[in-house]
Amino acid sequence: MRDFAYQGAESLDEAQHLAAHPEAMLLAGGTTLVDLAKCGVAQPERVVDIGGLKGLDHITVSDAGATIGALAKMSHVADHPAIKQNFPAISESLWQAASAQLRNMATIGGNLLQRTRCAYFRDPITFPSCNKRAPGSGCAAIGGVTRNHAVLGTSTACIATYPGDLAIALVAFDAVVELGARSLPIESFFLAPGDRPDCEHDMAPGEIITAVTIPASPAARRSTYLKVRDRQSYEFAAASAAVGLELEPDGKTIRDIRVALGGVATKPWRARAVETALRGTVLEPDTVRQASRLAVEGAVDHGDNRYKIELAPRVVARAILSLGEQA
């Protein structure tokens, strides 16, 4: 691990000033940065500790929606009664993420900024070529073992999968990332790799996530997060779906539906084609299964990950139908 300077920020202004240094990296819960430093991917010259900043760990829920401070712990948000009642998919996505120990340490802001678990990205000694670490160096994953890699949003430069769960639910319900002086729809906050896979977020030097806001909606109130993985404990998704559903008063016609995918794309992936196909239709299994196929429209496989093109629509359909059964 490279020697680095450590600075604890005592105010948000100071943190933003220190974070503007080109070689600075932020430290909050530490569950991502420490990992990346150990495997030689992160080699900061300066670490700015924002874990002690006051006023960034709030969780507020009103009729308009929820505001979650960037330093709120994952476990606290997951277990918050108003979050569980008004945004069940948010709570479920957090409960199904990481281990209990990690959820007790990791922050909401840090969770959004976690980096891919692509084995080629995280092993710079064995695989020096990685466009996400060093733009223009190549991608060792393409042509390699790709079982856990993305089938949506890929480019010729990168096929690494976005690993998080919370962001999938946030994208489904049009959350907004607060960056101090500006706000961004979370769908725009995450960037597709294109020819610059190293640019993962729309954040300028010195910007810090201060909070995430989630608008209230009937679909968010009736929502779920379904995660399919190789084992039940501490495992990243092979495919996941955050789904919200609002029915007409007849109890069977879909007024509004929200669908986002995880585990299959290079960024949290909103499945708008599925939503458009299902709004105004009667909720019944064959219609849902047929529409769910649209979730992987445009997917491109790299051999080992072909199974995700079959798996993801099934996960989406199962999540939608499970919500329908709650009618």
C-alpha positions in Angstrom: 0.0 0.0 0.0 1.3 3.4 -0.9 2.1 5.9 1.8 -0.5 8.7 1.9 -1.4 11.9 3.8 -4.4 11.7 6.1 -6.7 14.7 6.7 -9.9 14.6 8.7 -12.4 17.2 7.5 -14.2 19.2 10.2 -16.8 20.9 7.9 -18.4 20.2 4.5 -16.7 23.3 3.1 -13.3 22.0 4.2 -14.1 18.5 2.9 -15.0 19.9 -0.5 -11.8 22.0 -0.6 -9.6 19.0 0.3 -11.4 16.7 -2.1 -10.6 19.0 -5.0 -7.0 17.9 -4.9 -6.5 15.6 -7.9 -4.9 12.8 -5.9 -7.4 12.9 -3.0 -9.8 10.1 -2.2 -12.7 10.3 0.3 -12.9 8.0 3.3 -16.3 7.5 5.2 -17.2 3.9 6.2 -14.0 2.6 4.6 -15.4 -0.6 3.3 -14.6 0.2 -0.3 -11.5 2.3 -0.1 -9.6 -0.1 2.2 -10.5 -3.0 -0.1 -9.2 -1.2 -3.2 -6.0 -0.1 -1.5 -5.3 -3.6 -0.4 -5.6 -5.0 -3.9 -3.5 -2.2 -5.4 -6.2 -0.5 -7.4 -6.5 2.6 -5.2 -3.2 4.4 -4.5 -4.3 7.8 -3.1 -1.7 10.5 -2.3 -4.2 12.1 0.1 -7.1 10.5 2.1 -9.8 12.9 3.2 -11.8 11.5 6.1 -15.4 12.8 6.1 -16.7 10.3 8.6 -16.8 12.8 11.4 -18.9 15.5 9.6 -22.0 16.4 11.5 -25.5 16.5 10.0 -25.0 14.1 7.1 -26.5 11.0 8.7 -30.2 12.0 8.8 -33.1 10.0 7.5 -36.2 12.1 7.0 -39.5 10.8 5.5 -42.5 13.0 4.7 -45.5 13.0 2.4 -43.2 14.4 -0.3 -40.6 11.6 0.0 -37.4 10.6 1.8 -34.1 12.4 2.2 -31.2 10.2 3.3 -27.9 11.8 4.4 -24.8 10.5 2.7 -23.3 9.3 6.0 -26.3 7.4 7.1 -25.3 3.7 7.7 -26.8 1.1 5.4 -28.2 -0.9 8.3 -29.9 2.2 9.8 -31.7 3.0 6.5 -32.7 -0.6 5.9 -34.3 -0.8 9.4 -35.9 2.6 9.4 -39.7 2.1 9.9 -40.8 4.8 7.5 -38.4 3.6 4.8 -39.8 0.1 5.2 -43.3 1.3 5.0 -43.0 3.8 2.2 -40.1 2.5 0.2 -39.9 -1.3 0.8 -37.7 -1.9 -2.2 -35.1 0.5 -0.8 -35.1 -1.4 2.6 -35.0 -4.8 0.9 -32.1 -3.8 -1.4 -30.1 -2.8 1.6 -30.9 -5.9 3.6 -29.8 -8.1 0.7 -26.5 -6.2 0.2 -23.1 -7.2 1.7 -22.8 -8.7 5.2 -24.2 -7.5 8.5 -20.8 -6.2 9.5 -20.4 -4.2 6.3 -23.9 -2.8 6.5 -23.1 -1.5 10.0 -20.0 0.3 8.7 -20.8 1.3 5.1 -22.5 4.6 4.3 -25.2 5.4 1.7 -22.8 7.8 -0.2 -20.0 5.3 -0.2 -22.4 2.5 -1.3 -23.3 4.5 -4.4 -19.6 5.1 -5.2 -18.5 1.4 -4.8 -16.6 0.1 -7.7 -17.0 -3.1 -9.8 -16.1 -6.5 -8.6 -14.7 -7.4 -12.0 -11.8 -9.8 -11.2 -9.6 -8.4 -13.9 -10.1 -4.8 -12.6 -9.2 -5.9 -9.0 -6.0 -7.8 -9.9 -3.6 -5.3 -11.5 -0.6 -7.5 -11.1 -1.9 -10.5 -13.0 -4.0 -8.4 -15.5 -2.3 -5.1 -16.2 -4.7 -4.3 -19.0 -7.8 -2.6 -17.8 -9.4 0.4 -19.4 -11.2 1.2 -16.1 -7.9 1.5 -14.3 -5.8 2.8 -17.2 -7.8 4.2 -20.2 -6.4 2.8 -23.5 -4.6 -0.2 -21.9 -7.2 -2.7 -23.1 -9.7 -5.0 -21.4 -8.6 -8.4 -20.1 -12.1 -9.4 -19.4 -13.2 -9.5 -23.1 -12.2 -12.9 -24.2 -11.7 -14.1 -20.7 -14.0 -15.6 -18.1 -17.2 -13.5 -18.3 -19.8 -15.3 -16.1 -20.3 -12.3 -13.9 -19.9 -9.6 -16.5 -22.5 -7.3 -18.0 -24.8 -7.9 -21.0 -26.3 -4.4 -21.1 -24.6 -1.0 -21.5 -21.3 -2.5 -22.5 -18.7 -1.1 -24.9 -15.7 -2.4 -26.7 -13.6 -0.9 -23.9 -15.4 -2.4 -20.8 -17.9 -5.1 -19.8 -17.6 -4.7 -16.0 -20.9 -5.0 -14.1 -22.1 -2.4 -11.6 -22.2 -4.4 -8.3 -24.6 -2.5 -6.0 -28.1 -3.2 -4.9 -29.3 0.1 -3.4 -28.8 2.1 -6.6 -31.0 -0.2 -8.6 -33.9 0.6 -6.3 -33.1 4.3 -6.4 -33.0 4.4 -10.2 -36.4 2.7 -10.3 -38.0 5.4 -8.2 -36.3 8.5 -9.8 -34.1 9.4 -6.8 -31.9 12.5 -7.0 -28.3 12.7 -5.8 -27.5 15.9 -3.9 -23.9 17.1 -4.6 -24.0 20.4 -2.6 -24.4 23.1 -5.2 -26.3 20.9 -7.7 -28.6 17.9 -7.9 -28.6 15.1 -10.4 -31.2 12.4 -11.3 -29.5 9.3 -10.2 -29.9 7.7 -13.7 -27.6 10.5 -15.0 -25.2 10.3 -12.0 -24.0 6.9 -13.2 -22.1 6.9 -16.5 -22.0 4.1 -19.1 -18.4 3.1 -19.9 -18.2 4.2 -23.6 -14.6 4.7 -24.4 -13.8 6.1 -20.9 -14.7 3.4 -18.4 -12.6 5.2 -15.8 -15.3 7.9 -15.6 -18.0 6.2 -13.6 -19.9 9.1 -12.1 -20.9 12.6 -13.1 -19.0 14.3 -10.3 -16.5 17.2 -10.6 -13.4 17.5 -8.4 -14.4 18.7 -5.0 -18.0 17.5 -5.2 -19.2 15.3 -2.4 -22.5 13.4 -2.2 -24.4 15.1 0.7 -27.8 13.3 0.4 -30.1 11.2 -1.7 -33.8 12.2 -2.1 -36.5 9.9 -3.2 -39.9 11.2 -4.3 -43.0 9.5 -2.7 -45.2 7.6 -5.1 -47.8 4.8 -4.9 -45.4 2.6 -6.9 -42.6 3.2 -4.4 -45.0 2.4 -1.6 -45.9 -1.0 -3.2 -42.5 -2.2 -4.3 -40.0 -5.0 -3.9 -36.4 -5.9 -4.6 -35.7 -9.4 -5.9 -32.1 -10.6 -6.0 -31.0 -13.9 -7.5 -27.5 -15.0 -6.6 -25.3 -18.1 -6.3 -25.7 -18.2 -2.5 -28.0 -16.5 0.0 -25.3 -14.9 2.2 -23.0 -12.0 1.0 -23.1 -12.5 -2.7 -23.5 -10.1 -5.6 -26.5 -10.4 -7.9 -26.5 -12.7 -11.0 -29.6 -10.6 -11.8 -31.8 -8.5 -9.7 -34.9 -6.3 -10.2 -36.4 -3.4 -8.3 -40.1 -3.2 -9.1 -42.9 -0.8 -8.0 -46.6 -1.3 -8.9 -49.7 0.9 -8.8 -53.0 -0.5 -9.9 -56.2 1.1 -11.0 -59.2 0.9 -8.6 -60.3 -2.3 -10.3 -57.3 -3.9 -8.7 -56.0 -5.5 -11.9 -55.2 -2.8 -14.5 -51.6 -1.4 -14.2 -51.7 2.4 -13.7 -48.0 2.8 -13.1 -45.0 0.4 -12.9 -41.3 1.0 -12.3 -38.6 -1.5 -13.2 -34.8 -1.4 -12.8 -32.2 -4.1 -13.2 -29.1 -5.0 -11.4 -26.3 -7.6 -11.9 -26.6 -7.4 -15.7 -25.5 -4.0 -16.8 -22.5 -1.6 -16.5 -24.7 0.8 -14.5 -28.0 0.6 -12.7 -30.4 -0.1 -15.6 -33.9 1.3 -15.9 -36.1 -1.0 -18.0 -38.4 1.6 -19.5 -39.5 -0.6 -22.4 -41.1 -3.0 -19.8 -42.8 -0.2 -18.1 -44.3 1.2 -21.3 -45.5 -2.2 -22.5 -47.3 -2.9 -19.2 -48.9 0.5 -18.3 -52.6 0.3 -19.0 -52.7 -3.5 -19.4 -54.3 -6.1 -17.2 -51.9 -7.7 -14.8 -51.8 -11.3 -15.8 -48.9 -13.8 -16.0 -48.5 -14.2 -19.8 -48.7 -10.5 -20.4 -46.1 -9.8 -17.7 -43.7 -12.5 -18.9 -43.9 -11.3 -22.5 -43.3 -7.7 -21.6 -40.4 -8.7 -19.2 -38.5 -10.0 -22.3 -38.0 -6.3 -23.2 -35.8 -5.9 -20.1 -32.9 -7.3 -22.1 -33.6 -5.5 -25.3 -30.2 -4.8 -27.0 -28.3 -7.2 -24.7 -24.9 -8.5 -25.9 -23.3 -11.5 -24.3 -19.7 -12.6 -24.1 -20.1 -16.3 -23.8 -20.1 -17.3 -20.2 -22.6 -14.6 -19.3 -25.2 -15.6 -21.9 -27.4 -17.1 -19.2 -28.2 -13.6 -17.9 -30.2 -12.8 -21.0 -32.6 -15.6 -20.1 -32.4 -15.0 -16.3 -33.1 -11.3 -16.1 -36.5 -11.3 -17.7 -37.6 -14.1 -15.4 -36.4 -12.2 -12.3 -38.4 -9.1 -13.5 -41.6 -11.2 -14.2 -41.3 -12.9 -10.8 -41.0 -9.6 -9.0 -43.9 -8.0 -10.8 -46.2 -11.1 -10.3 -45.2 -11.3 -6.6 -46.4 -7.7 -6.1 -49.6 -8.5 -8.0 -50.4 -11.3 -5.6 -50.4 -8.8 -2.8 -53.5 -7.1 -4.3 
